[in-house]
Amino acid sequence: MRLSLAPLALATLLVGVLPASATMITFTLDTEFSGGAIPSGFPTVTLDDSVALDSVLVTITSNLSGSEFIDD
């Protein structure tokens, strides 16, 4: 019985040590809520977990111009 579980145990160990793949997700904030004019550009938020172990890099890019701003 022990011998038949050995391949399963080995497979479980090998799968457990495979490297995890990192992901980058970008959100485009393209909804205007205040009833104002359509902005010339839309802000983006990028989440990147490939920078360092146990951390996430958050990058916010405004892409706005002139008197456009983000209030909250």
Biopython code that builds the backbone (N, CA, C, O; Angstrom):
import numpy as np
from Bio.PDB.StructureBuilder import StructureBuilder

atoms = [
    (1, "MET", "N", (0.825, -1.197, 0.000)),
    (1, "MET", "CA", (0.000, 0.000, 0.000)),
    (1, "MET", "C", (0.867, 1.259, 0.000)),
    (1, "MET", "O", (0.564, 2.203, -0.729)),
    (2, "ARG", "N", (1.943, 1.299, 0.801)),
    (2, "ARG", "CA", (2.812, 2.459, 0.838)),
    (2, "ARG", "C", (3.467, 2.732, -0.511)),
    (2, "ARG", "O", (3.594, 3.884, -0.924)),
    (3, "LEU", "N", (3.870, 1.694, -1.177)),
    (3, "LEU", "CA", (4.543, 1.833, -2.453)),
    (3, "LEU", "C", (3.637, 2.439, -3.516)),
    (3, "LEU", "O", (4.121, 3.168, -4.382)),
    (4, "SER", "N", (2.356, 2.163, -3.478)),
    (4, "SER", "CA", (1.433, 2.701, -4.485)),
    (4, "SER", "C", (1.143, 4.183, -4.264)),
    (4, "SER", "O", (0.718, 4.867, -5.195)),
    (5, "LEU", "N", (1.363, 4.691, -3.059)),
    (5, "LEU", "CA", (1.149, 6.111, -2.778)),
    (5, "LEU", "C", (2.377, 6.958, -3.092)),
    (5, "LEU", "O", (2.282, 8.184, -3.135)),
    (6, "ALA", "N", (3.508, 6.335, -3.309)),
    (6, "ALA", "CA", (4.748, 7.074, -3.571)),
    (6, "ALA", "C", (4.657, 7.960, -4.811)),
    (6, "ALA", "O", (5.069, 9.117, -4.728)),
    (7, "PRO", "N", (4.144, 7.499, -5.957)),
    (7, "PRO", "CA", (4.049, 8.392, -7.119)),
    (7, "PRO", "C", (3.132, 9.590, -6.871)),
    (7, "PRO", "O", (3.407, 10.699, -7.328)),
    (8, "LEU", "N", (2.043, 9.352, -6.144)),
    (8, "LEU", "CA", (1.127, 10.457, -5.828)),
    (8, "LEU", "C", (1.799, 11.492, -4.921)),
    (8, "LEU", "O", (1.631, 12.695, -5.118)),
    (9, "ALA", "N", (2.548, 11.028, -3.941)),
    (9, "ALA", "CA", (3.267, 11.936, -3.045)),
    (9, "ALA", "C", (4.327, 12.727, -3.803)),
    (9, "ALA", "O", (4.494, 13.924, -3.571)),
    (10, "LEU", "N", (5.040, 12.065, -4.704)),
    (10, "LEU", "CA", (6.057, 12.751, -5.501)),
    (10, "LEU", "C", (5.429, 13.795, -6.407)),
    (10, "LEU", "O", (5.956, 14.902, -6.521)),
    (11, "ALA", "N", (4.324, 13.474, -7.048)),
    (11, "ALA", "CA", (3.631, 14.430, -7.922)),
    (11, "ALA", "C", (3.151, 15.636, -7.130)),
    (11, "ALA", "O", (3.242, 16.769, -7.603)),
    (12, "THR", "N", (2.639, 15.398, -5.929)),
    (12, "THR", "CA", (2.179, 16.500, -5.072)),
    (12, "THR", "C", (3.339, 17.417, -4.701)),
    (12, "THR", "O", (3.182, 18.638, -4.710)),
    (13, "LEU", "N", (4.483, 16.859, -4.381)),
    (13, "LEU", "CA", (5.655, 17.673, -4.046)),
    (13, "LEU", "C", (6.138, 18.487, -5.234)),
    (13, "LEU", "O", (6.493, 19.656, -5.078)),
    (14, "LEU", "N", (6.157, 17.893, -6.412)),
    (14, "LEU", "CA", (6.631, 18.604, -7.604)),
    (14, "LEU", "C", (5.703, 19.748, -7.989)),
    (14, "LEU", "O", (6.169, 20.815, -8.390)),
    (15, "VAL", "N", (4.412, 19.539, -7.874)),
    (15, "VAL", "CA", (3.458, 20.604, -8.202)),
    (15, "VAL", "C", (3.576, 21.738, -7.189)),
    (15, "VAL", "O", (3.407, 22.904, -7.543)),
    (16, "GLY", "N", (3.861, 21.407, -5.939)),
    (16, "GLY", "CA", (3.977, 22.414, -4.891)),
    (16, "GLY", "C", (5.174, 23.333, -5.044)),
    (16, "GLY", "O", (5.169, 24.432, -4.490)),
    (17, "VAL", "N", (6.206, 22.920, -5.780)),
    (17, "VAL", "CA", (7.403, 23.747, -5.917)),
    (17, "VAL", "C", (7.475, 24.476, -7.258)),
    (17, "VAL", "O", (8.470, 25.145, -7.540)),
    (18, "LEU", "N", (6.443, 24.358, -8.086)),
    (18, "LEU", "CA", (6.442, 25.091, -9.350)),
    (18, "LEU", "C", (6.323, 26.583, -9.077)),
    (18, "LEU", "O", (5.590, 26.975, -8.169)),
    (19, "PRO", "N", (7.013, 27.422, -9.827)),
    (19, "PRO", "CA", (6.936, 28.861, -9.591)),
    (19, "PRO", "C", (5.553, 29.403, -9.961)),
    (19, "PRO", "O", (4.935, 28.962, -10.930)),
    (20, "ALA", "N", (5.094, 30.349, -9.181)),
    (20, "ALA", "CA", (3.821, 30.998, -9.467)),
    (20, "ALA", "C", (4.035, 32.075, -10.524)),
    (20, "ALA", "O", (5.097, 32.695, -10.573)),
    (21, "SER", "N", (3.057, 32.294, -11.350)),
    (21, "SER", "CA", (3.189, 33.337, -12.362)),
    (21, "SER", "C", (2.572, 34.633, -11.851)),
    (21, "SER", "O", (1.541, 34.617, -11.178)),
    (22, "ALA", "N", (3.197, 35.729, -12.167)),
    (22, "ALA", "CA", (2.726, 37.033, -11.723)),
    (22, "ALA", "C", (1.753, 37.617, -12.740)),
    (22, "ALA", "O", (1.713, 37.211, -13.901)),
    (23, "THR", "N", (0.987, 38.565, -12.274)),
    (23, "THR", "CA", (-0.052, 39.147, -13.114)),
    (23, "THR", "C", (0.000, 40.662, -13.031)),
    (23, "THR", "O", (0.297, 41.229, -11.979)),
    (24, "MET", "N", (-0.293, 41.309, -14.146)),
    (24, "MET", "CA", (-0.454, 42.759, -14.179)),
    (24, "MET", "C", (-1.882, 43.027, -14.649)),
    (24, "MET", "O", (-2.310, 42.528, -15.690)),
    (25, "ILE", "N", (-2.615, 43.825, -13.863)),
    (25, "ILE", "CA", (-3.999, 44.156, -14.188)),
    (25, "ILE", "C", (-4.083, 45.670, -14.316)),
    (25, "ILE", "O", (-3.579, 46.396, -13.460)),
    (26, "THR", "N", (-4.723, 46.152, -15.388)),
    (26, "THR", "CA", (-4.898, 47.590, -15.594)),
    (26, "THR", "C", (-6.387, 47.910, -15.671)),
    (26, "THR", "O", (-7.131, 47.296, -16.436)),
    (27, "PHE", "N", (-6.806, 48.881, -14.867)),
    (27, "PHE", "CA", (-8.175, 49.371, -14.887)),
    (27, "PHE", "C", (-8.181, 50.751, -15.521)),
    (27, "PHE", "O", (-7.391, 51.612, -15.132)),
    (28, "THR", "N", (-9.059, 50.975, -16.493)),
    (28, "THR", "CA", (-9.243, 52.294, -17.077)),
    (28, "THR", "C", (-10.486, 52.904, -16.442)),
    (28, "THR", "O", (-11.585, 52.363, -16.564)),
    (29, "LEU", "N", (-10.305, 54.025, -15.770)),
    (29, "LEU", "CA", (-11.417, 54.679, -15.070)),
    (29, "LEU", "C", (-12.109, 55.623, -16.048)),
    (29, "LEU", "O", (-11.831, 56.822, -16.070)),
    (30, "ASP", "N", (-13.015, 55.070, -16.860)),
    (30, "ASP", "CA", (-13.600, 55.832, -17.964)),
    (30, "ASP", "C", (-15.061, 56.221, -17.750)),
    (30, "ASP", "O", (-15.768, 56.501, -18.718)),
    (31, "THR", "N", (-15.528, 56.243, -16.494)),
    (31, "THR", "CA", (-16.899, 56.672, -16.203)),
    (31, "THR", "C", (-16.851, 58.026, -15.507)),
    (31, "THR", "O", (-16.182, 58.178, -14.485)),
    (32, "GLU", "N", (-17.546, 58.991, -16.050)),
    (32, "GLU", "CA", (-17.592, 60.355, -15.500)),
    (32, "GLU", "C", (-18.895, 60.486, -14.719)),
    (32, "GLU", "O", (-19.971, 60.344, -15.299)),
    (33, "PHE", "N", (-18.822, 60.755, -13.410)),
    (33, "PHE", "CA", (-19.993, 60.741, -12.537)),
    (33, "PHE", "C", (-20.610, 62.109, -12.281)),
    (33, "PHE", "O", (-21.785, 62.169, -11.920)),
    (34, "SER", "N", (-19.899, 63.184, -12.444)),
    (34, "SER", "CA", (-20.395, 64.489, -11.995)),
    (34, "SER", "C", (-21.285, 65.189, -13.009)),
    (34, "SER", "O", (-21.827, 66.253, -12.711)),
    (35, "GLY", "N", (-21.451, 64.628, -14.189)),
    (35, "GLY", "CA", (-22.283, 65.293, -15.200)),
    (35, "GLY", "C", (-21.504, 66.325, -15.994)),
    (35, "GLY", "O", (-22.095, 67.069, -16.776)),
    (36, "GLY", "N", (-20.208, 66.388, -15.813)),
    (36, "GLY", "CA", (-19.381, 67.350, -16.534)),
    (36, "GLY", "C", (-19.069, 66.873, -17.937)),
    (36, "GLY", "O", (-19.614, 65.878, -18.414)),
    (37, "ALA", "N", (-18.189, 67.598, -18.577)),
    (37, "ALA", "CA", (-17.775, 67.251, -19.939)),
    (37, "ALA", "C", (-16.980, 65.946, -19.921)),
    (37, "ALA", "O", (-16.363, 65.599, -18.914)),
    (38, "ILE", "N", (-17.001, 65.238, -21.028)),
    (38, "ILE", "CA", (-16.214, 64.010, -21.158)),
    (38, "ILE", "C", (-14.737, 64.402, -21.088)),
    (38, "ILE", "O", (-14.302, 65.277, -21.837)),
    (39, "PRO", "N", (-13.968, 63.778, -20.211)),
    (39, "PRO", "CA", (-12.555, 64.145, -20.079)),
    (39, "PRO", "C", (-11.763, 63.819, -21.343)),
    (39, "PRO", "O", (-12.138, 62.946, -22.125)),
    (40, "SER", "N", (-10.663, 64.542, -21.521)),
    (40, "SER", "CA", (-9.821, 64.326, -22.705)),
    (40, "SER", "C", (-9.057, 63.012, -22.625)),
    (40, "SER", "O", (-8.709, 62.435, -23.655)),
    (41, "GLY", "N", (-8.795, 62.537, -21.422)),
    (41, "GLY", "CA", (-8.106, 61.264, -21.218)),
    (41, "GLY", "C", (-8.668, 60.611, -19.974)),
    (41, "GLY", "O", (-9.286, 61.279, -19.145)),
    (42, "PHE", "N", (-8.468, 59.347, -19.838)),
    (42, "PHE", "CA", (-8.997, 58.647, -18.684)),
    (42, "PHE", "C", (-7.874, 58.154, -17.802)),
    (42, "PHE", "O", (-6.871, 57.646, -18.303)),
    (43, "PRO", "N", (-8.027, 58.297, -16.465)),
    (43, "PRO", "CA", (-7.019, 57.775, -15.546)),
    (43, "PRO", "C", (-6.950, 56.246, -15.629)),
    (43, "PRO", "O", (-7.944, 55.587, -15.933)),
    (44, "THR", "N", (-5.781, 55.704, -15.360)),
    (44, "THR", "CA", (-5.615, 54.257, -15.298)),
    (44, "THR", "C", (-4.965, 53.879, -13.975)),
    (44, "THR", "O", (-4.165, 54.635, -13.424)),
    (45, "VAL", "N", (-5.319, 52.703, -13.476)),
    (45, "VAL", "CA", (-4.710, 52.133, -12.271)),
    (45, "VAL", "C", (-4.152, 50.777, -12.663)),
    (45, "VAL", "O", (-4.878, 49.934, -13.190)),
    (46, "THR", "N", (-2.868, 50.561, -12.410)),
    (46, "THR", "CA", (-2.224, 49.299, -12.744)),
    (46, "THR", "C", (-1.756, 48.617, -11.471)),
    (46, "THR", "O", (-1.083, 49.231, -10.644)),
    (47, "LEU", "N", (-2.112, 47.340, -11.312)),
    (47, "LEU", "CA", (-1.674, 46.516, -10.185)),
    (47, "LEU", "C", (-0.707, 45.475, -10.728)),
    (47, "LEU", "O", (-1.050, 44.708, -11.628)),
    (48, "ASP", "N", (0.507, 45.451, -10.178)),
    (48, "ASP", "CA", (1.548, 44.547, -10.676)),
    (48, "ASP", "C", (2.160, 43.793, -9.497)),
    (48, "ASP", "O", (2.795, 44.394, -8.631)),
    (49, "ASP", "N", (1.966, 42.474, -9.468)),
    (49, "ASP", "CA", (2.527, 41.697, -8.360)),
    (49, "ASP", "C", (3.807, 40.961, -8.740)),
    (49, "ASP", "O", (4.206, 40.024, -8.047)),
    (50, "SER", "N", (4.451, 41.365, -9.822)),
    (50, "SER", "CA", (5.699, 40.712, -10.227)),
    (50, "SER", "C", (6.937, 41.463, -9.745)),
    (50, "SER", "O", (8.057, 41.044, -10.036)),
    (51, "VAL", "N", (6.762, 42.542, -9.028)),
    (51, "VAL", "CA", (7.883, 43.393, -8.625)),
    (51, "VAL", "C", (8.727, 42.734, -7.537)),
    (51, "VAL", "O", (9.947, 42.644, -7.673)),
    (52, "ALA", "N", (8.099, 42.278, -6.472)),
    (52, "ALA", "CA", (8.828, 41.659, -5.367)),
    (52, "ALA", "C", (7.909, 40.657, -4.671)),
    (52, "ALA", "O", (6.687, 40.722, -4.810)),
    (53, "LEU", "N", (8.495, 39.750, -3.939)),
    (53, "LEU", "CA", (7.737, 38.737, -3.229)),
    (53, "LEU", "C", (6.836, 39.388, -2.187)),
    (53, "LEU", "O", (7.274, 40.278, -1.458)),
    (54, "ASP", "N", (5.601, 38.960, -2.112)),
    (54, "ASP", "CA", (4.622, 39.442, -1.121)),
    (54, "ASP", "C", (4.364, 40.939, -1.210)),
    (54, "ASP", "O", (4.166, 41.584, -0.180)),
    (55, "SER", "N", (4.360, 41.508, -2.407)),
    (55, "SER", "CA", (4.050, 42.930, -2.551)),
    (55, "SER", "C", (3.346, 43.177, -3.876)),
    (55, "SER", "O", (3.419, 42.367, -4.801)),
    (56, "VAL", "N", (2.672, 44.296, -3.946)),
    (56, "VAL", "CA", (1.965, 44.709, -5.162)),
    (56, "VAL", "C", (2.325, 46.165, -5.434)),
    (56, "VAL", "O", (2.248, 47.006, -4.539)),
    (57, "LEU", "N", (2.716, 46.458, -6.667)),
    (57, "LEU", "CA", (3.013, 47.825, -7.071)),
    (57, "LEU", "C", (1.748, 48.409, -7.683)),
    (57, "LEU", "O", (1.219, 47.865, -8.652)),
    (58, "VAL", "N", (1.257, 49.512, -7.124)),
    (58, "VAL", "CA", (0.068, 50.202, -7.630)),
    (58, "VAL", "C", (0.534, 51.483, -8.305)),
    (58, "VAL", "O", (1.176, 52.324, -7.675)),
    (59, "THR", "N", (0.210, 51.633, -9.591)),
    (59, "THR", "CA", (0.584, 52.820, -10.352)),
    (59, "THR", "C", (-0.687, 53.496, -10.837)),
    (59, "THR", "O", (-1.512, 52.875, -11.507)),
    (60, "ILE", "N", (-0.844, 54.772, -10.498)),
    (60, "ILE", "CA", (-1.998, 55.551, -10.941)),
    (60, "ILE", "C", (-1.490, 56.602, -11.916)),
    (60, "ILE", "O", (-0.627, 57.410, -11.572)),
    (61, "THR", "N", (-2.024, 56.590, -13.132)),
    (61, "THR", "CA", (-1.653, 57.553, -14.163)),
    (61, "THR", "C", (-2.872, 58.385, -14.480)),
    (61, "THR", "O", (-3.917, 57.836, -14.828)),
    (62, "SER", "N", (-2.762, 59.714, -14.367)),
    (62, "SER", "CA", (-3.952, 60.550, -14.505)),
    (62, "SER", "C", (-4.442, 60.678, -15.949)),
    (62, "SER", "O", (-5.645, 60.577, -16.185)),
    (63, "ASN", "N", (-3.566, 60.893, -16.905)),
    (63, "ASN", "CA", (-3.938, 61.095, -18.310)),
    (63, "ASN", "C", (-4.935, 62.233, -18.500)),
    (63, "ASN", "O", (-5.615, 62.288, -19.524)),
    (64, "LEU", "N", (-5.034, 63.140, -17.535)),
    (64, "LEU", "CA", (-5.953, 64.276, -17.615)),
    (64, "LEU", "C", (-5.179, 65.508, -18.060)),
    (64, "LEU", "O", (-3.950, 65.533, -17.991)),
    (65, "SER", "N", (-5.891, 66.520, -18.514)),
    (65, "SER", "CA", (-5.202, 67.736, -18.957)),
    (65, "SER", "C", (-5.982, 68.968, -18.506)),
    (65, "SER", "O", (-7.149, 68.884, -18.124)),
    (66, "GLY", "N", (-5.309, 70.106, -18.560)),
    (66, "GLY", "CA", (-5.948, 71.388, -18.249)),
    (66, "GLY", "C", (-6.535, 71.433, -16.852)),
    (66, "GLY", "O", (-5.838, 71.175, -15.871)),
    (67, "SER", "N", (-7.823, 71.763, -16.759)),
    (67, "SER", "CA", (-8.488, 71.921, -15.467)),
    (67, "SER", "C", (-9.147, 70.630, -14.974)),
    (67, "SER", "O", (-9.857, 70.647, -13.968)),
    (68, "GLU", "N", (-8.920, 69.511, -15.671)),
    (68, "GLU", "CA", (-9.518, 68.246, -15.238)),
    (68, "GLU", "C", (-8.801, 67.755, -13.987)),
    (68, "GLU", "O", (-7.589, 67.919, -13.850)),
    (69, "PHE", "N", (-9.565, 67.149, -13.071)),
    (69, "PHE", "CA", (-8.978, 66.657, -11.835)),
    (69, "PHE", "C", (-9.807, 65.514, -11.282)),
    (69, "PHE", "O", (-10.949, 65.307, -11.690)),
    (70, "ILE", "N", (-9.226, 64.775, -10.353)),
    (70, "ILE", "CA", (-9.916, 63.705, -9.640)),
    (70, "ILE", "C", (-10.110, 64.192, -8.217)),
    (70, "ILE", "O", (-9.141, 64.495, -7.521)),
    (71, "ASP", "N", (-11.365, 64.269, -7.784)),
    (71, "ASP", "CA", (-11.683, 64.809, -6.476)),
    (71, "ASP", "C", (-11.591, 63.757, -5.375)),
    (71, "ASP", "O", (-10.913, 63.986, -4.373)),
    (72, "ASP", "N", (-12.241, 62.632, -5.528)),
    (72, "ASP", "CA", (-12.258, 61.587, -4.506)),
    (72, "ASP", "C", (-11.844, 60.265, -5.066)),
    (72, "ASP", "O", (-11.803, 59.272, -4.340)),
]
sb = StructureBuilder()
sb.init_structure("model")
sb.init_model(0)
sb.init_chain("A")
sb.init_seg("    ")
for serial, (resi, resn, name, xyz) in enumerate(atoms, 1):
    if name == "N":
        sb.init_residue(resn, " ", resi, " ")
    sb.init_atom(name, np.array(xyz, "f"), 0.0, 1.0, " ", f" {name:<3s}", serial, name[0])
structure = sb.get_structure()
